[in-house]
Every structure is written in structure tokens, then in C-alpha cells.
Amino acid sequence: MKQTCVHCVMDTTDPDIVFDAKGVCNHCHLYGQLVKSRVPAPTEGQARLQKLVSEIQTAGRGKDYDCVIGVSGGVDSTFVAYKVKELGLRPLAVHLDNGWDSELAVNNIEAVLKKLAIELYTHVIDWEEFRDLQLAFLRASTPDAEIPSDHAIVALMYQMARKVGVRYILSGCNIRTETHLPRAWSHGHQDWKYIRAIHARYGQRKLTSYPYRTFLRLALDRVQLRWVDILNYLDYSKPEAINILERKLGWQYYGGKHYESIYTRFYQGYYLPRKFGYDKRKTHLSSLICSGQISREAALADLKNEPYPPDLQAQDREYVIKKFQLTEAEFQRIMDAPPRRFDEFPSYERSLVPRLLLSLYKALRRH
């Protein structure tokens, strides 16, 4: 029997979910812990933000830029661009064109960065290589088919920071809207050994230009560069951010979390629910409930609707099949294949030396 958290809308479609005696799920408890440890009170947040800005400006003196930001055309990354400019920083905006940008996302990026006078670097990924990697993840039948994009975006931001000689990477990731994330639904985004294992088994082409980070590179980046989730320093509200972006920058909303990408929209709104029974709206809405940005009743009402319009789902399905050069039968075999999990493939997490080094790093951070 399905059980739903009494506080948020996460339920037993997350196979690893745990409820306390009152019916509150582990994700809500984790949210509380993360807010307490990583999200300062507004006054303290402003003080820490000003200190951070001063550090970034000092480190970037004499350079063309003092930080790198990622831009997708979405709410969080666009608000970071707006905020860092307001704070007097000199960012280089980095965008990964993975072949799936919606026209609206492209227009948002161009219009916003032009108004903010922020320089943009766009990396156009090799489509044939990337198509092969994305198809490998679909054929592996794991629910994390967005990892090829997520890994490349982060790797690219670190690469560009090293290239232009800046230490700070400012991200739109944040605790208030992105905490209820089941490990079973998506895991291993920065695990190159896992990605490589999936591609070795199900891919057909060599990856010669795909942006990636090995475990050694990841470890060096953590020492040499600083990744900052800058929205955690703010009293960040997604509805308020949307209002500011629309009013001040002419930015346009695209209808859902990360729906600025056609593939992400298809992956979250069609592929995951139909193949795995996972509805990522539950994770997004649950975080917003915990941060007081939406009521549980409104979230439950939202979940009664389709993830996005059925006619657009059908249109996206046809487009994805054509772009991947699949037949209907091949696509159906992907949809019908038994689900598999991250733990069934090689990964750094399952390798002794990386696990020991990661444990040591976490222990040192606590002290």
C-alpha cells in the first residue's frame, strides 16, 4: 500500500523512503538538517555574502572575470546571473548546448545576458558522441538518464574556471528548492567511473570530446577551486525570483522545473513516470512545501494534473525518437526493459580507494 509523507508529498514510489512514528519522511528531516547547517539566517547570510563578494573581487583583481556562472535559461541560474551582477561581480557565463535547448531557453539566455552585460561562452557538444552516451543510459534502463548532461555541465564549468584563471564557481543549486532527491531515482552524477561503465556496455562510439572529470580531477578541483551555492546565502523564493526576472529582465517562464530543455521535459514528464513510476514533481514540490513557498494542499492538487500537456508529450516523444534515430520498436524496447539501479554498475562509490579518500575528505571538512 502506498504511503505518503504527512508533511510533504513524497511517497513510497521512492523505494528507500523511511517514515518516523508521526509519518514524516526522511527527506523532510534531511531538509531540516541541511537548512540548519548550510542556510544562514537572513542577517548572517547577508554578512557572509558580502564577505564572499569581497573575497571574489580580491581574488579576481587584474583578471577579465572574477567568477564563473552556469546558465541554462532556467529560473535559478538566471537569478544567479541577475544577483551576481547586482553585487558588482564580473562573471563569465557558461552554457552547455547539448542539442536539446528549447527556443525559449535560448531567447531567455540571450536577452538576459545582453541586458546584464555579461559575456557568454557556449560549448556546443559533439552531437553524435552525446547521442550515443544518452542512448547508452536509456538502454542501461537506469532512471538517471539526465546524468550525461548534468555531469558535462559541471565539468565544463570547472574547465572554464581553470582556463580563465578564476577560483570561484557560483551555482544556482540551493537547499530550499532542491533537497527531496531520492538516491534510487538519480545517483552518480559526478561519478565518471559509473558513466564510463554504462557507456562501455551500451555505447558504440568513442567519447573523444565529452567534458568529464575523473576522481583525481574532482579531488584536485575541490582543493584548487571553490564551488558556491550562492542562493543559500539569500532568503531565496522561487516565485519572487520569477517575478523579478519577468519584470526587470523580460525573462519568460517555461512551465516546469528544468523544462527549459526539451529532453529534460520529456525525461521528467514522460519517460520517468511511464517507465519507472517516478514523478519528479513530487521532489520539487516537497522542497517548496518545506521552504514555505507552497502549501501541501496546492501541491497535492497540482499532482492530480498531467506533468505537462498530453499533446506536447506526444510531440516530444515523436521528436526524441526521431532525434535519437530510433524506430518505434527500439524505443518501445527501451520503455519495456526491466529497471536497473546505480548499484548494479561499477562506480567510484564501490571502489575502495575513492571511498576511503572521500571518507577522509568528509572527516576533515567536519573539523
NORLINQUI-V28940 format. One record per backbone hydrogen bond with DSSP energy under -0.5 kcal/mol. CO is the residue of the C=O (numbers start at 1). NH is the residue of the N-H. Records with the same first field share a line. If there is no record, write none. Layout:
BEGIN
CO=NH  NH
END
This chain:
BEGIN
3=12
10=5
11=14
13=15
14=17
18=26
20=23
23=6
24=20
25=29
26=30
27=31
28=32
29=33
30=34
31=35
32=36
33=37
34=38  39
35=39
38=40
41=45
42=46
43=47
44=48
45=49
46=50
47=51
48=52
49=53
50=54
51=55
52=56
53=57
54=58
55=59
56=60
58=61
60=63
67=92
68=170
69=94
74=78
75=79
76=80
77=81
78=82
79=83
80=84
81=85
82=86
83=87
84=89
85=88
89=91
90=66  67
91=93  119
92=69
93=121
94=71
95=97  123
96=98
97=125
100=262
102=106
103=107
104=108
105=109
106=110
107=111
108=112
109=113
110=114
111=115
112=116
113=117  118
114=117
119=93
120=122
121=95  123
122=124
123=97  125
125=127
126=130
127=131
128=132
129=133
130=134
131=135
132=136
133=137
134=138
135=139
136=140
137=141  142
138=141
141=340
144=147
146=149  150
147=151
148=152
149=153
150=154
151=155
152=156
153=157
154=158
155=159
156=160
157=161
158=162
159=163
160=164
161=165  166
167=226
168=68
169=171  228
170=70
171=230  231
174=178
179=181
180=182
182=185  186
188=191
190=192
191=195
192=196
193=197
194=198
195=199
196=200
197=201
198=202
199=203
206=208
214=218
215=219
216=220
217=221
218=222
219=223
220=224
221=225
226=169  228
228=171  230
229=232
230=233
231=234  236
234=236
237=241
238=242
239=243
240=244
241=245
242=246
243=247
244=248
245=249  251
246=250
256=259
258=261
260=102
261=265
262=266
263=267
264=268
265=269
266=270  271
267=272
270=274
271=275
272=276  277  278
273=277
277=279
278=280
279=282
280=284
281=285
282=286
283=287
284=288
285=289
286=290
287=291
288=293  294
289=292
295=299
296=300
297=301
298=302
299=303
300=304
301=304
302=305
309=312  313
310=314
311=315
312=316
313=317
314=318
315=319
316=320
317=321
318=322
319=323
320=324
321=326
322=325
327=331
328=332
329=333
330=334
331=335
332=336
333=337
340=143
341=344
342=345
347=350
348=351
351=355
352=356
353=357
354=358
355=359
356=360
357=361
358=362
359=363
360=364
361=365
362=366
363=367
364=367
END
